Amino acid sequence: MAQSFPPSASCTDSPPRAPTLRRGSPEETKARMDNQVWYLKISKVALALAIIRSKPADKSSREYTEHLARIVSGQESTWRSKVETLEAEVLQLRQKLLLNTISSGLFKTGDSSSQLQAQESGSSENTLTGLEDSGCDLSNEQRTDPSETSQDFVESCPPAPFLPLPIANRHCVTPENPLSSHMRFLQHLLELKNWTESGRLKTDLSHFENNSSTVSDSVLQLLDGLIAFYCEPKFPFSSFWTEAVDTLARFISDCDLSNHILKKCSKKLEEFEKTLLQIILRSNHINRFQVQHYVSRSLVTLGSCSLLRKSVISLLLSEVNSFTDDLDAVNQAQASYDVTRYENSLFLFSIVEQLLHKEKEEGGTSGIGHNDQEIKKFLQRHDEAISQLSDTFPLFTFYLWRLGILLNSIEIKT
């Protein structure tokens, strides 16, 4: 006679039903979490049973599980790269859509159209005049009437729906560089803004405010690429990287454009500034000075933007103050010091001096003041540090003295 057993829980059983709870109550939240934990445990048991029942005879369960894990991880990396590629394509489409949306307002008014036509005809006349006065000796058979040439050219070319934007310095933008699309997008926005402010075009930039996430994502992608490159810089530097930093600084300098993205991109900008600083300080190979020179120029370019100048100067002075304290301790203990770090720190003085001169020329637009923590610390210990370190480190104290004069001479905003 078959023995009967009481029913027991199996993998297909559902979790015990909880009493009806008020939605959003702590009891309801706890019950939902308990159900999730229960389903997770059941899923793990089901997966283990499936692996055991399907494993080959010549492999143990552990070996077969590791084999499946390697396959899944390989597929995951492949899918991750595909997702990144698709996300980049989506961002480029969002960039084009935003530019087309803004540009579509350029030709809605008669004034803008007439201005563009006048500019186009003027540029055509200048081109033809340049051909006539080029100094080339043309025979009578080769000479043609400019009006005929212009008419033939117009008839042979279909009308373009949009005139190309006059982007400057396009020669540095390389299609094979994935960052070039982001830089070109920011350059287009800057040119649209400049044309609007000059009065030559009339367009509505409210689309920019509604799609600021597209711009901030583009800036973040550009910053990620710059950080990745500068972490392992390759010399000689391509002009692309110089133009990318310059485009970034010019874009942030425009308050109307950067006002919507600074909150989202501020941490990444700070990371980029620290990356540039660490490259200068940690370089220890023989030919490091050329790389440090280019990286220093990038920091100066960022600091030329009044919105970033205060943070860049504060970051550099923080390192100067720290190294001054270290040299003071070395001097008192009569111990050895890091010569490479000593030489690298001199680049920081040069960068800060250039930025302070820029601040003085612009009349203190970045709001640098004596209440800044690093500036306050530098000035408080300035005279004492010079008197204590002048005999042992004369070149370093000379730069300290020059920097103190500059900080005291600029028009400070309190």
Summary of the structure (lengths in Angstrom):
residues: 414
radius of gyration: 32.4
end to end distance: 97.7
largest distance: 120.6
contacts: 1061
relative contact order: 0.05
helix: 71%
strand: 0%
